[in-house]
Amino acid sequence: MSAGERQGSGKIGTGKSGKGPASRLKCPICRKPQSAEFRPFCSKHCADIDLGRWLDGRYAVPGAPVSSDEVEKDAEQDDG
């Protein structure tokens, strides 16, 4: 799932409820309404699920490709 899919369409506007844009935003994990306390999530549980996904490597920030020579060089510097 891409970051764009997780964050929604990015459109901001007031909904029919008149409570402003925050009332339309949904938790990227379970799709329930967001909680101000755990924004952009609805609860600590969903925030923890998201953190676990980052720590497991299921999410990644794109970067420049790294050659295997650079990886080996970095590993040697860490050992040394």
C-alpha positions in Angstrom: 0.0 0.0 0.0 1.5 3.4 -1.0 1.6 6.4 1.2 -1.0 8.1 -1.1 -3.4 5.2 -0.5 -2.9 5.4 3.2 -3.5 9.1 3.5 -6.5 9.3 1.2 -7.1 11.6 -1.7 -5.6 14.6 0.0 -8.7 16.7 -0.6 -9.6 19.0 2.3 -13.1 20.4 2.7 -16.0 20.6 5.1 -18.3 17.7 5.1 -22.1 17.7 5.3 -21.8 17.4 9.1 -20.4 20.9 9.3 -17.6 19.7 11.7 -14.8 20.6 9.3 -12.3 18.5 7.4 -11.2 16.5 10.5 -14.6 14.8 10.7 -14.1 13.3 7.2 -10.6 12.0 7.8 -10.3 8.3 8.5 -7.7 6.1 10.3 -5.4 4.7 7.6 -5.4 1.3 9.4 -9.1 0.6 10.1 -10.9 3.4 8.3 -12.7 4.6 11.5 -12.8 8.4 12.2 -9.6 9.8 13.4 -9.0 10.8 17.0 -7.4 14.1 17.7 -5.3 12.4 20.4 -3.9 9.8 18.1 -4.0 11.6 14.8 -3.9 10.4 12.0 -5.1 7.2 13.7 -8.3 6.4 15.7 -6.6 4.8 18.7 -3.2 3.8 20.2 -3.9 0.2 18.9 -3.9 1.4 15.3 -0.9 3.6 15.9 1.0 0.6 17.2 0.0 -1.5 14.2 1.4 1.2 11.9 4.6 1.4 14.0 5.0 -2.4 13.8 4.7 -2.2 10.0 7.5 0.3 9.8 9.7 -1.7 12.1 9.1 -4.9 10.1 10.1 -3.1 6.9 6.7 -3.4 5.3 6.8 0.4 4.7 9.8 2.0 3.2 10.8 5.5 2.1 12.1 5.5 -1.5 15.7 6.5 -2.1 18.5 6.2 -4.6 19.5 2.7 -5.5 22.5 1.5 -3.5 25.2 -0.7 -5.1 26.4 -3.9 -3.3 29.9 -2.3 -3.1 28.4 0.6 -1.0 26.7 -1.9 1.3 29.9 -3.9 1.8 31.8 -0.7 2.5 29.3 0.5 5.1 29.4 -2.9 6.8 33.2 -2.8 7.0 33.0 0.7 8.6 30.5 -0.5 11.1 32.7 -3.4 12.1 35.9 -1.4 12.3 
